[in-house]
Each structure stands twice: as structure tokens, then as C-alpha cells.
Amino acid sequence: MSQLQLATTTSTVSVRERELEVGRVVLQAAMTGHPFLVRRAGELVTGLENGPARRPLRWTLEQAADGSSATPRVITGLLGYGAVLERHGEHGEAEHVYRAVLELRPRDASVALHVARAARKAGRREEALALYRHAGQCAGGDTHMQLLVATGEALVSDDPDQRLTAVIVSARRAGKRDAEAVAREERARVRLSARRGGAALRDLLAAAVRFRDAHDRVRVLHRAAELLTARGDLPAAREALLTALDVVPDAHRGHTLQRIRTVARAQGDELELRRSRGRGASPVVTLAPSPARRPAAASAVRHVRRLRDVVTPPGRTSS
């Protein structure tokens, strides 16, 4: 059965499978720029339910409508679709998309990094290492990119914690704060897997300070809040989420407000529940922390409050 036939057979495939098949048709259309494929792919995308994959797929087709395949806008759309696949754990599919983009931009270090990351997450260590080396060759003298490559190589090494520590030191000496933040975020994951929660938390808070992009800061603050909640340190988790609320773009406040309500409910904080309702929080909440979790012996709330003073824009404090 062809990709086009399978993509139109709604009764025998799940919604996720349909999205993947439509994505493959879009990728083929974007790579070839063939007018018929572009039109047909557009029809298939229109038939998809609303979801995170639909927007980058539609964007990609709009940019490929003139028959071009290697334009920066088409590539941006494909990379955006690959990122959606990664967020949903479809690392093999994401790698397929990234490899197609790498065919269009074989000497682009950033694209090579995308492919390497997807291969690493898919569990293909040797392929990932070869791709990281290729990215390093393409990066030339770009210090920031070389540090990102070193971070990826550290993650497929035998001692990722030690290698990431070396990357962090190099990034700090070079004054590359974002690269240091990336390495710290990855080291936090490594340390969490080794049950070193305190060390992981310190890395996440340090990454939140060093990231310049608001979305990056919000991501690591949410991860810090998850860790603090798991440790039973609800006051510090609340501070981390309030810090995220201070820096998150207005269009993306809903999820943070929802999680603040969840923590407030677990704390029995009726005042915070009323306050967050006034901020427009969603009535849908995530699962509350387990009541069986033992409270943290020493709260990290003071450390998070100091972080909040550093990263919160003037006049933006949410409480």
C-alpha cells in the first residue's frame, strides 16, 4: 500500500499513525516540491485533527507551494515538525525527517546536531557519535556550536557526568552562557538517573539563570518543580512555578497556572487557589503529588527565591 493510500485510510489506523503517515507525505512533497504532491499533502493535513503536528506541517507546505525544497523556510518547517516528533517520543521518525533536511544542508552543523540527538535518543550510540563528529567538523571555529557538539559527545560517553562537567567549565571560561545552560540541563538528567536529586536541582536552577530564552527558562523551572514536588518540597516547587510564571510569555501561561493550582491544592492553600483562579487558570488540573511522599528535610525555597530575584523582569512578579 502506498503512503498516499495509507494516509487516506482512516478506519484502520490510529490518530497518531495517521499523523505519522501524513507527515511522511508532507516530507516527500517538501523534498521534491512536486505540485501534485504539495496539493495532495495539503488536503491530507487539512483533514488532520488539531494538534501540535498540524501547524508545522501546514507551514512547511505553504513554504513549498512555489516548488522550492531547500529554502530556509521549508527547512525551518521540517525542523519544527521533527521537534514535535521528538517531544512525543517518536525519535526514529524525527531522525528520518532530520536526515532528509541534512541531505539539503549536508554541511549545516545545526542540522547535523539534530540528527545526532535523534539517533542518540533512539539508542544508536555509534551512529550518534559519528554524527556529532560530523557536526563538529561542520561547526569550524564556532565556539558555541562546538560546545553543543561536546555536550552531545559527552552524553554518549562512558562517563557523561565527568565529560559534561568539563564542557560546563569550558563554556564558562568562553563566556557562552547558553551553551553552559544546555550542558547543565543535560547533566541534571544524568544526575537524576543516578539518584543525585540535590545535584540535579542545583544544575536546573543554574541553567534557569543562564538561559536567555524565556521558553528555555520555563522548561527547566518546570523540571525543577517536578523534582521538588517528588522530594515533598512543595513550598520550593511553588516558588519555582511562580518564577516560571514571571518569565513565561503571556500566550503560554495556562500550563504554569494549572500546575500552581495543583501544588496549592496539595498544600491546602485556599488563598493561592483563589488567586490563581483570578489569573485565569485552567479548571483542568494534573495529578497532585502523592500524599505518601515524605516531606523534604530541608526546603530549597530560599535558593529558589534568590533565583527568582535574578531572572524576574522588573514589575513582573506574580505574587
N, C-alpha and C positions, 0 to 999 in steps of 0.2 A: 504494500500500500504506500502511495507517495505521501510526502509531507503535506501537500495541499489536501489530499483526500482525508488523511487522518485528522488534520486540523479542523475539517468541517464535520467530523463525525462526533456530535456532542453526546450521543446516547451511550457510548461505550467507553468514554474517558472521563476522568475526574476534572474538576475545575483547574487544579494545579497542572495536570497533564496537558490540558488544553492550552493553558498559558505557555507551557514549555514548547509545545508544537507550533503555536503561533509565533513565538519568539524565534524559532528556527527559520520559519518562513521570512520573517522580518529581516533576520540576519542575512539570509540569501539575497533578498531584494536589495538590502543596503549595500552588500558587497558587489553586486553586479550592476545595480542601477537600472535594471531592465524595467521599462514602463509597465508591462503587464504584471510582473511580479510585485512592483510597488503598489499598483492599484489593488491587486488581489490581497496583498498583505494588509493594506489599509482597510479593506472590508472585514478581514478577519479580526483586526484589532478593534474595530468598531463593535464587533459582536462580543468582545470580552466584557466580563463584569468589571465594575470599577475596582481598582486595586493598584498597589504600588508599581506593578509591571506595566500597566497600560500607558501611563504617562510617558516614560522614556521610549517605549516602542512607538507611540504615535509621533513623538518629537523626531525620532530617527527617520521615520518615513517622510515626514514633512520636509526634512532637510535633504532627503534623497530624491525628492519629487522631480528635480530637474535632470536626473540621470547621473548625478555625481555620486561617487562612492568614497573617495578618500578626503573629503573636505573636513576641516576641523569640527564642524557642527555635527556631521554624521558620526564621526569618531566619538565626540562627546556623548551623543545619544547612546551609542553602543556601550560605552564605558559605564554610563548610568544604569543601563539595563543589567550589565554584569554585576554592578554593585547590589542591585536588588536581589539577584540570584544568590549572591554571597550571603546577604542578610537572612535569606530563607534556607541556608544550608545546602544550596544546590551548587556545590563547589566545582563539580565536573562540568556542569552546564556553563558556569561562569568562565571556567578556563577555556572552553570551546569558543565562547564569544571573544575573550581577550586574545586568544591565538589568532582569530580572524583579523582583529584590529592590528595585531603585530605584523601580519602579512602586509598590511597597508603602510605601517610605520615600523619597519624592521630595526631601525637604529634609534628608536624612541625609548629612552631609559625608563620613563614613567610607565609606558605600556608594558615593557618587559617586567617591571616590578609587579604590575597587576597579574600577569600570567604566573609569575613565580609564586606570588602569595596564594593564588587559587590552587596551584599544584601542591604547595605545602599543606594547605588545609584539606586537600583531597588525600593526603597521606603519601604522596610520591616525593620522597625526600631527595633522591638523587637528581630527579628532573628539576625540582625546585632549586637545588644548589647550582645546577648548570645555568638555569635561567637567571638567578641572582648574579652569577659571574658575568653573564652576557649584559645584564643591566649595568653592572659596574663598568664594563668596557664602553658602553654607550654613554655613560654619565661623564666621562672625561674628567675635567677639573672641577665639576660642580660639587662642592663640598657637601651641601645639603643632601643631594641625591646619593652621594657616596655613603653618607651616614645612614640613610634609609636602606641602602643595599647591605651595609654591615649589620643592621638590625635584623634583616631577613636571614642573612647567613648565620647569625647568632642563634636564631630560632631553630635551625636545622642542625646545629652543632651538638656535640656530646655534653657540653656544659653551658646551656643557654644563659643561666644566671650570671656566671662569670663573664661571658662574652658580652652580654648586654651591659653589664657594669662598665666594661671598657669603652663601649660605644657612648654611654652616658658621659663618661669623663671626657672623651674626645669632643663630643658635641658641646659640652660646657666650655671647654677651652676655646673652641671655634666660635663661640657666641651664637650657636644655632639652637635657639630655644625650642622651636617646633620639633626639630629632629630629636632633641633630648626628651621632649614630652612623649613622642612616639615610642622611643626606647623604654621610657619609664612605664608607659601603659602596658607594653608587652612584658616587661619584667614583672609587673604586678600580676599578670596572668600566670606566669611561670611560678611565682612565689605562692599564689593561691593554690595551684595544683600540688605544691609541696607543703600545704597546710601552714604557710607562714603568713597568716592573715594580717598581723600588725605591720610587717614589712610591705606587704602588698598595699595596705591602706596608705602608708607614707608615700609610696610611689604614685598612687592615684591622685592624692592631694597635690603633690609636687607637679604632676602632669597638668592638673587643672590650672595651676598658676602659670605654667609655661606656654600652654596652648594660647594662640592669639584668636583663633576662630571660635565664635560662640557655640557652634554646634559641637565642636570637639570638647569644649569645656563642659557642656551639659552632659555629653555622653559619659565622660569619666566621673562626673559628680553623681550621676545616677548609679554607676557601678560602685562608687564608694558608699552610696546609700544602701545598696543591696548588701554589701559586705557588713556594714554597721548593723543593719537590721538582723542579719544572720547571727551576729555576735550578741544580739539583745541590747545594743546601744541605741535605743530609739531617739533619745534627745539629740545625739550627734547625727543620726540619719536624717532627722527633721532639719537640722542646720544645713546639711549637705543639699537637701532638696530645696530649701529656701534660697540657698546660694544659686542653685541652678535656675530657680525662678527669677532671680535678679538678672541673670545674664541671657536667658533664653529669648530668642526673637518672639515678639508678641503672637505671631501666627502659630507657634508651636508650644504654647503654654499649657494646653489641656492635659497632656500626659503627666507633666510635672505636678499640676494641681491635683490630679487624681491620686497620685502617689502620696502627696502631702496629706490628703484626707485619709488614706489608708493608715498611715502612721499615726495620725491624730486619733483615729478610731481605736487603734491598738493601745494608745496611751490613755484613752478615756478623756481626751482633751476636747470638751464640747465647744470651748471658745474658738479653737482653731478650726473645728468643723464648720462653725457658723461663719468665721472669717473667710475660709476658702470657698464656701458656697457663695459668698458675696463677690468673690473674684471670678465667678463663672466656672467653677469646677464641674466636670462631668459627673452625672449621677452614677455612672458605671465605675466600679472600683475593682482593683486587683485583690488577690488573696492577701489577707492580713498575715503578719508574722506569726509563727507558731507560738502558742502560749506556753508550750513546754520548753522553749528555748531559755536557757539560763541567762539572766542579765549580765552584761559586761561588768567585770570587777572594777574597772576604772574607765569612765566615759572619755571619749575623744572630743567631746563637744567644744572644749576651749580651743583645740587645734583647728577645728573646722571653722569656728567663729573668726579666728585670725585670718584664715584663708578667705573668708567672706569679705573681710575688710579690704583685702588686697584686690580681689577680682571684681567686686561690685561697682558698676558705673555710678558716678555721683548722682544722688537723687533717685536711685532705682531700688532702694531697699524695700523688700516686700512685707516686712513686719515691723 
